[in-house]
Amino acid sequence: MRKQVAPNGGTVKVYANTPLGLGFQTILDETNLYTGPYGTPKQLIEDLKRNDLFEDDPGAYIDTVYFGTCEVDMEKYHDELLQAWESRPANDKFLVICGVHNARTVGWQKLIPEWSRRRSFRILSISDHVSNYFRKSLSERSDSPDPNEYSALMEYVKIDQYYIIAPIQDPIRKPANSGLVTALIQGNYEPYRRDYANFYRDLIASMKEDPKAWGYRPLSSGKGAAFEKDEQSPIPAFQLHLAGGHGDFQVPDELANVVKTHKGLDYKEFFALAQEMDIMVPAFSKDGAYYEAQGSSTPPLALECNVPLLATRRVTASYPFIDDERAVVIRPQGVREVAALKALRTGSTEHLKKVMQASPEMAWDIEQMMKRGWKRTNEEFSAVKRKAYENNERVVARILRDM
C-alpha cells in the first residue's frame, strides 16, 4: 500500500504497541515494508481528531484507518472511533477498512451497521473464500426484518481480498537429485482446524506397511515402541515438522522419531524453518472453516517461502492466488495426503494401484501429479507471486479511488 500511497503525496503511519512481537520488526526492516515511526493505538484516536499532522498539507485529516485484524480491533476501539468520526466536519470523515481473517468470528460484526449506514466502511479479507462468505452474510442480513439491519446499506459494502505474502528473500534450492525428506504442517494445535489425528493414523499405517519407503526400520513390538531411522536408506528418513505457537501436538509414540515439533519461534526463525522444507501440507479438517469462512496462513506461507503446497482442487478453489502448478502439487481427493507424500517420495504409485484402476479420471490426476513431481524453482514461485502482488496493487488502487 505504501508504494502506491507515497508517490501520490500520501502518508502511511502505523499505530501499534511496540516492540512488535516475535521479532517482526526484523522482517519489516529486511523487506523494507515499513520504515516509518510508530504511534500507539491510543494516539490513533487522538490523531483522528487533528488536522495539523501533515506539514505539507495544512488542515488535512487522516482519511483512512485500516485495522489488520478487525475480529480483535473493532470491538476494542469502536466507541472511541465512532466518536472521533462524528466529531469531524461533514466533508472530512474517514474510511474504516476492516482486515478480516475469520468470518465466523461474529462478535464485532454487530457493529458493521454503524459504519455501513455512514458509507465509511470496507472489508479487506486475506482470501477469496472469506470475501465470498462476507458477501453472502451481508446480503442475508440486508434481508432481515430488523430495521437496524435492512436500513444499514450492508449490501453496498465494498469487499476485496488482499493476499498477505511478504517479499522475503528466496531460499537456496536443494540439489536437483535430492529426495522428498521434509514436510511441514504449521499452525497452532487446533484439531477442529487441522486433522492431525487422521494424518498420524495414515502415516503410522503406511510406515507399518512399508517402513523402507519412509527410510525407517520395521516397528518393534512393545508398548511405546517408535520407528527407528534406517541409516542404510538411499533417501534420508522422512521427517514431519510441526510448527505452532500454542497447544500440545500430541505426537503418538510410534512417531517420536518421525515428528519434530517447533514452538516459540520468532518470525525470522519460522520463515527459515519453512524455507528448509521440501513440501508443505495443509492437513485441513474436512469440515473446518479454512475452506469456507476462515483464511489459513498455510497457502500464503508456502508461496512466500517458495515451498510447494500439497493441495487439492478444493484448497485452490478457496485460495485461487495459489492455483498454479508452479506453486502447488495437486492430489486428487481420493488420495490421502500421506499416500501422496509416499508416491512423491518414492516415485512409485504401486500403493495407489487399486484407486487408479477404479477411476480413469483419478488415474489421470495421479499420473499428472507424478509427472510434474514436487520440485519447483524460485523463478516459478516468483511468477506466481507477481500475480498475487498485481491483485494487491489493483485492490489498493480501488480503495484510493473509492471504487
N, C-alpha and C positions, 0 to 999 in steps of 0.2 A: 504493500500500500504506500509506503514511504516513497518508493521510486516514482509513483505517479502523482502523489500529492505535492512533494517538494518542488519539482520543476514548474509547477503551475502557481508557485508562490504560497503554497500551503505549508502548514507545520504539523508535525506529528509529535505528540508528547505522551509518554507512558506514565500512568499512575499506578504504583504497586508498592507493597511493603517490601523493603529491601533489608538485607541482601536477598536476591532471588534464590528460591530453594534448589537444592541438589546441584549447585554449580551451574545453573542455567545461564548466568552472565557470561561464562566462558564460551558457551555455544554462540551467544549473540555477538561476542567480540570476534570470534573466529569466522563467523559467516557475515559479519557487518550488517546484520539485520536491524540492529538499533544501537546507536552510539550516543544518544542524547541524554539529557538529565531525567531524573525520576521525580515525580511528585507523589505524595501519599494519597490513598483513597479519600481521606478526609479533606485534603486540599482540593481534590477534584470538585467537590460540591461547592466550595467557596469560589474556585476559579470559574465555574459555570455562570456565576453572577457578575463577573467582572468584564469590562470592555477596555481594559488598559493592559492586556497581557502581551500584545504584539506591537513592538515599536514601529515596524514598517507598515502597520495597518491600524492606525488610531481609531478607537471606537468599535473595533471588531470583537465579537464574542467567539467562544468555542462553538462550532456549528454541528459537530458530530461526536457522539460518545459511543465507543464500541466496548461492550463487555465480552470478554473472551469466554466466559462460562456463565451464561445467564441463569442456569439452574442454581447457581450459588449467589451471584452478584445482585440479581434483580430484587429478590426479596429483601436483601440486606440494605440496599441503598434506595429502594423505590420511593419512600415517602419524601426523603430529602431531595431526591432527583426531581420529583414532580413539583415540589415547592420551588426549586430553582427554575424549572421550566415556566411555571406560572408567573414568576417574578420578572421574567424578561419581557421586553417590548414585543408587541404583536408581530412585528416583521423581523424579529431577531430570536426566534425559538431555535431549539437544537433537535437534531435527529438522534434517536437511540437505536443502535444496531445490536441485536442480541445474537451473540455467538452461542450456538446450541450443539450439544453432543448427544443428548438423550431426550427424545420427545415424550417418553413415558414418565419423566420426572415432572410432575404436573403442578406442584405447589405454587411455583412462580407464575404459571400460565393464567391464573385467575386475575393477574394484573395487566394482561395484554389489552383488554378493552379500554383501560385508562389511556393507553398510548395510541392504540389504533384509531380511536374516535378523534384524537388530536392530529391524526395523519402524520405522526412523528415517530414511526416505528417500522423497523425492518427486521427480518430474520436472516442470519447467515450461518448455515449449518456446515458440518465438516464432510458431509457426503450426500449424494443424491437421494438415497432412500429416506434419510432423515427429513430432507426438504419435502419429499412427497408425502410423508406422514403428516407434516405440519399443514400442508395444503389441504389434505383431506380433513384434518382435525378442525382447522379454522373454518372450512366450508360447512362442516356439520354444526359447529357452534353458531354460525350465522343463521342457521335454520331453527335455532332454539326459540321457543315461545317466550323466553325471558327477554324483556325489552333491553335489559342491560347488555345482553349478548347480541340480539339481532340488529340493534341500532349502532353497534360499535365499529362497523365498517371492516370487520376482520377479513371478509372475503377479498378485500383490496390490499391486504398486507403483502408487500413485495418480499419474495423469498428466493434466496440464492444459495449456492454452495461454494465454499472456498476450501480448496484442498491444502491442508497444512503439511507441507513437505519441505523440510529445512534443506537448504543448499549446502549440505556438509560435503567435505572432501571425498572424492571417490576412493574406494579401498583398493589395495593391491590385490589383483586376482591370483588365485591359486593356479599351479601348473595345469595345463590342458588335460593331462593324463591322470589327474587326481580323481579319486572316487568320492561318492557321497558319504560323508562321515558325520557331519554335524547338522543338527536341526534345532530350531528354536521355536518354542511356544512362549509367548510373552503376555504379561498382564497379571494383575492380582489374582490370587487363587479364589475364584468365584465359580463354583461348579454349575450354577444356573446360566452362566455365560459361555464357559468353555467346558467341553466334555472330557475332562481328564480321566474319569473313571473308565470310560469305554476305550479311550486311547490306550491307557495302561493295559486294559484287558486284551485288546487286539495285539499289542506289542508282545506281551508275555506269551500269548498263544502262538504267535508267529515264531518267536525265538525258541520256544519248546519244540516246535515242529522242524525248524531248520536253523539251529544256532549258528552254523558256519556262515550263512548268508549275512549275518549281522556282525561277524567277527568275534563270536563268543564260543566257549566250550559248552557242552550239554549241562543242563542244570542238575546239580547233585541233589540227592534226596535229603530229607530232614527239614525240620521247622526252621524258618528264617534263612533258608538257602538262597544264594544270589548267583546270578550268572557271572562267570569269570571270563575276562578277556582271553582270547586265543592269540597269543603272541606270534603264532605262525601264520596268521591270516594274511592273505595277499593284499587286502584292503584293511586299513586300521579299523578297529572296533567302532561301531556306531555309537554316537554319544548324543543323547537328547538333553538340551539345555532348557531350563525353565527360569524365566526372569520375571520378577514382580516385586511389588513393594509391600503387600500385605497378605496374610494368610499362611496356612501350613499346606504345602503342596502334597502332603500325604503320599509319598512315594512308596509303592509296595516293596517288600523285602527283596523280591526277585530282581528288581530293577535298581538296587542300591548302587551298582557299579555302572549302570547304563545312564542314569539320570543325574545331571548335575544342576543344583539349584543356585540361583543368584538373587540376593536380596540386599536392599540398601545401596544400590549402585547410584552414583551421580550420573548426570546426563552424558558426560564425556565417556565414562566407563561403560555405560549402557550402549551408546552408539558403537563403541569399539567392539564390544561383545557381539552385537548384531552383525557388524560387518565381517566378523570372522566366520559366520555361518555359511553352510552350503545351500541351505534352503530354510524357509520359514513356513510354519504350519499354523493355520488359524485355529483349528480344533474347536470351532464354534458349536455350541449346543444347537440341536436342530430346531428347538422351539424358543431359542434365545432371541433377544431384541436386536442382535447385531445384523440381522437380515432385514428388519422392518423399521425399527424406531431409534436405534442407538448406533452411533458411529464408533467403530473399533479403530484403535490406533495401529493394529497389525498391518493392514494393507498400505497405509502411508509410510509406516516404518520400513517395511520391506522395500518400497520404492526409493525412499531417501537413502537407504543403506546399500542399495544395489544388490539385494538378495532376492532370488526368485521366490515367489509365493506359490505354494501348492494350493490350488484353488479349484472350485467347481464353477459351473456357469451361474449357479445361484449366488455365489460370492461376487463374481464380476458384474452381475446384474445390479447388485446393491452398491458396488464400488466401481462404477464404469471408468473412472480415471486410470484404473489398473487393468482394464480389459484389453490387453495387448499381449500377444505371445512373446514379445520381447521382455516381458516382466513377470509373466506367470507361467506356471506349469498346470495345465488343465487336466484334471482327472474326472472321469465320469462318476456320478454319484453312487453308482453300483460298485465302485471300487473304493474301499475304505482307505483312509489316509495312510495307515501302516502298510497296507498291501501295495499302495502306490509307491511309497518310500522304498520298499523291498525291491520292486521292479526297477526303479530308477537306480538303486544302489548296485544291483547285480547285473542289470542289463537283460534280465530274463523275465518272461511272462508265464513261465510254466505253472506257477501257482494261481494264475488267472485263467487257465485253460477252460474251466467249466463256464465261467461267466462270458467268456469270449465266444464259446460255442452256442450259448443260449441266445445271443443277440448279435446280429451283424453290425448294428449301429454301435453297440458298446465295443465290439471288437475293433471297429474302425477308430473309435475315440482312443482306445488303448494303444493302438498302433501309432496314432499321431502323437500321443504323449511320449512314447518311446523313441519315435523318430526324431522329435525335437530335443528330447533329453532335458536335463535340468540346468545345464550350464548356460549362462548369459554373459555378455560383455558389458563393460562400463558404457560403451557407446550406445548399446541398445537401451539401457536404462536411461541414459541422458535424453534420448529421443522421446521416450515415454514421459519423462519429467517435463520436457519442453511443452508438451500438450497440456499438462496439468497447469503449468505456470501461465500459459496463454489463456486458459479458462479464468484463472485468478485475475489476470490483468483486465479481462473483459468485465468481470464482476465489479472490480474497483471502479472501472470507467462508468458502469451503470450507476453505481452509488454516487459518484461525484456529479453525475448529470441528473440525479434523481429519476432514473429510468426504472 
